[in-house]
Amino acid sequence: MAHFSLKGFFRLVRLPVSVAVTFSAFTAWVLFTGSLTMTWILPVTGIFILAAGASALNQYQEREFDARMERTRIRPIPVGAITPCAALIVSLLLIFSGLILLFFFAGLTCFIMGLFNISWYNGLYTWLKRRSAFAVVPGALTGAVPVMMGWSAAGGGIFDPPVIFLSLFLFFWQMPHFWLLMLKYGDDYRKAGYPVLPDLFTDEQIKRLIMVWLAAASSVSLFMILFGFFSIPLTAVLLLVVNLLLLVMVFHELFRAPVIRYRRIFFAANLFMLLVMGFLLADRLL
């Protein structure tokens, strides 16, 4: 614990992932309210702290597996930057603090969904990924729930069409990310003792899965245009262009390029998600 730093803390809570989760909740909040009043700060902060706590708890749960994998062996617990006990205490403090904020400032529905997401991610998904290569399918639900949390905290119903579409988009979008990890780090996961998709499907079949799920995410974003979620023509046109560029580029990288450039596909997929969210925000606020 003596060598634990702010950088180590950020790695423990997986700051980029926690920020992405928070951004999706923030987007849902703005989509419902149509404004940037400061009332979003405490509820969305609660979602961020809860996501950070879930990530820290996940690293505590998977510390032995992380130590066996090249991709994760530099995380704070495997390298000894923080003890497992200290990481557990940090994670539980963050989770408790996040839930307190949600209970008092985001409403009962958002609080219950926060409890559900923690149980689903750190309970079912973390247990299931050690037993099934398909754990990522139910696991992707944890990336869609924060959107509903942000929407609910702003006063919306969790079955309102806009939040359903946005949640589906994020659910489908996560699959290509997981499948790409399996293509790139399949041997690493296998060495750590995880069941992996390459044991069940060929690389070509996994590539097709990536393309299908990415096309599904793209289709959901385009349905947002058809159902009137975009009122400014420019944002709708930009969304169409971004979808076309993404699908063409990923298809080329997966099926035409001599070597798959995973980093390029990851970057494009992440940028696509951010641009869809950005276009929604811009359309709602301008």
N, C-alpha and C positions, 0 to 999 in steps of 0.2 A: 504493500500500500504506500510505502514511502516514496516510490518512484511514480506514483499515479499523478497524471497531469491533466490539464484541461483537454489536451488532444486525446489522451486516453479515455477521458469521459465521453468525448464526442464519438469516439470509436465504439465505446460500450453501448451507447444509445443509438448507434448507427444514424448519425445526424442527417445525412442526405435522405435516408428512407423516412425518418420521422418528419422532416420538413416537407417531403412530398405528400405524405399522409395529411399533414396539416393544411397544405395548399389546396388539396382536394376538398377538404371540409370548408375552408374559407371560400372557395369558389361556389360551393353549394349555398353558403350563407348569403353571398352577394347576389346570386341568381334569384333567391327568394325575396330578399329585401330591396334589391335594386339600388343600394346605397352603400356608402363606406363610413357610416357613423361608427363611433368608437365602441358601440355596444357589442361588437364582435370579439373584442380583445380577450375577455375572461373566458368565454366558452371555447373559443378556438385555442387559447393557451392551454386549457384543460385537456383538449384533444391531443395537443402536441406532447404534453407531459405524460399523458397516458400511453401514447405511442412510444415515447422514449423509454418508459418503464417496461413496456412489453418487449422491446428489443433487448434491453438489458437482461430481463428475466430469461429470454430465449438464449442468450449467450451463456448464462449460468447453466441452463438446462442442457445445452449441447457442448459444454466446454471440453469434454473428453473427445467428442467427434471432431470439433474444431481443431484440436491439437494434431489430428491425424491428416488433415487436409492442407495442401500447399496454399490454397486460396484463403483459408481462415486461420492458419496457425499463428499469424501475427496479431490476432485480436488480443485485447488486454489481458484476459484470463490466461490463455495458453502461454503468453510470454512472461507472465508473472508480474505484470504492471499493477494488477489488483487481485486480491485473493478472492476465491469463490464466495466466501462468507461475506466479504465487503460488497461484492457485486450483487449478491442476493439482497442485502440490506438496502443498497442504493435503488435497486429495481422496485422493491416493495414500497419504499418511501415515495418514489415517483408515481407508482400506480395509485397508491392511496391519495396522494396530493391531487393527481389528475381527476380521480373520481369525486373528491370533495368539491373541486371547482365545478365539475359537471353537475353534481347534485344541486348546488346552490345557485348556479348561474346559467345552466343550459337546459334545465327541465328534467322531469322524471324519465321521459322517453329516451332522451339522449343518454342519461345516466345508465339506464337499463341496457341500451345498445353498447355502451362502453364496457359494461360487465360482460355482455355476451361476447364481444370481440376479444377481450382478454381470455375468456374461457375457451373460445374457439381456436385462437392462435396458439396460446401457451399450453392449452390442454389438448384438444382433439388433434389439431394439425401437427404439433410438435411430436405427439405420440405416433400419429399415423405415418409421417414421413419416414419413420424407421422401419415401417412394415409394408409400404406400398409405394410404387413409383408413380401412382396416380394421386398421391396425397395433395399435389398442387391444385387439383381441381376444386375440392372443397376449401383448400387453403386460400385460394384467391378471393374467397368471400370476405376475408379480413381486409382486403384493399378496397372493397366496395362499400362496406359499412360506414367508414368515416364520412363519406358523402352524405349518407342518410343522417348521420349525427349532426353535421353542419346544417343541413336543411331543417331538421327537427328543432335544433337549438334556436334557429331564426324564427320558428313559429309554423313551419310547414308540416304537412302530413307525410309519413314515410312511404305512402302509396301514391303520392302525386306523380303524374306522368314525367315531369322534368327530372325529378330525382331518380326515378326508375331507369330512365334512359342513361343518365350520367353514371349510375351505379353499374349498369350492364356494360357500358363502355369500358369502365375501369376493370371490371371482372374479366372481360374478353382480352383486354390489352395485356393483362399480366401473364397470360399463357405463353405467348411468344418469348417473353423474358425467361420464364422457367425452362421452356424447351431448349432455348439457346444455351442456357447453362448446362443442360444435360449433354448437348453436343460437344461443348467446349471442355467441360470438367467432369465428364462421365466417369473416367478412370479415377479421378480424385474422390468423387462421391463413393464409388465402389470400394476403394481402398479404406474409406472410413466406415464402411459397413452399411451404407444406405442402399436400398433397392433403386436401380436406375432404369430409365426408359430404354437406353441402348441395349439392355438385356432382353427387351421384349420386341423392339422394332429396329429396323435398319436405319442408317443415317438418312437415307432417301425418304423413308416413311416419316421420320421425325421432321425433316424439312417441310414435307407436305402439311404436317400438323401445324407447324409454325405459320405457314402461309394461310391456312384455313382460319386459324384463330385471329391472325392479324387482319384478314379480310372481314371477319365478323366484327372486330372492333371498329374497323373503318366503316362498315355498313351502318352500325349503330350511330356513329357520329354523323353520317349523311342523312339518316332518318330524322335527326334533330332539325335539319333544314326543312324536310318535307312536313314535319309536324309544327313548324312555325316557331322554333326556339330561337331562330335568328331573324331579326327584324331589319338589319342593315345589310343591303345587298353585297357590299364589299366584304364583310366578314364571311358571308356564305360562299362567295366566290373564292376567297383565300382558303377556306376549308376544303373546297373541292380540289383546288390545285395541290394543297399539301397532301391530301389523300392519294391523289394520282401519283405524285412524286414518290411518296413512301412505298406504295405497292410496287411500282416499277423498279425502284432501287433494291428493295428487299428480294424481289423475284430474281433480279440479275445476280445479286450476291449469293443467293442460295443455290440457283440452278444453272447459272451461266459462267460465273467467275471461276477461274482455276483453283483458287483458294478462298475459303470463306473468311471474310474479315469481320470477325465477331464484334470487335470494338466499334466498327462503323455501323453495324446493324443495331447494336445496343444504343449507340448515340442517336441514331435516326428514330428508333422506337420511342426513346425517352423524350426527344424533342417533339415528336408527334403528339404525345400525350400533353406536354406543356403547351403546345400551340393550340390544341383543341380547347383546353381550359382557358388559355389567354383570349382566344376568339370569343368564347362565351362571356368572359368578363367584359371585354371591350364592347361587345354588342349590348350588354345589359347596362353599362354605365355611360356610354356615349350618347 
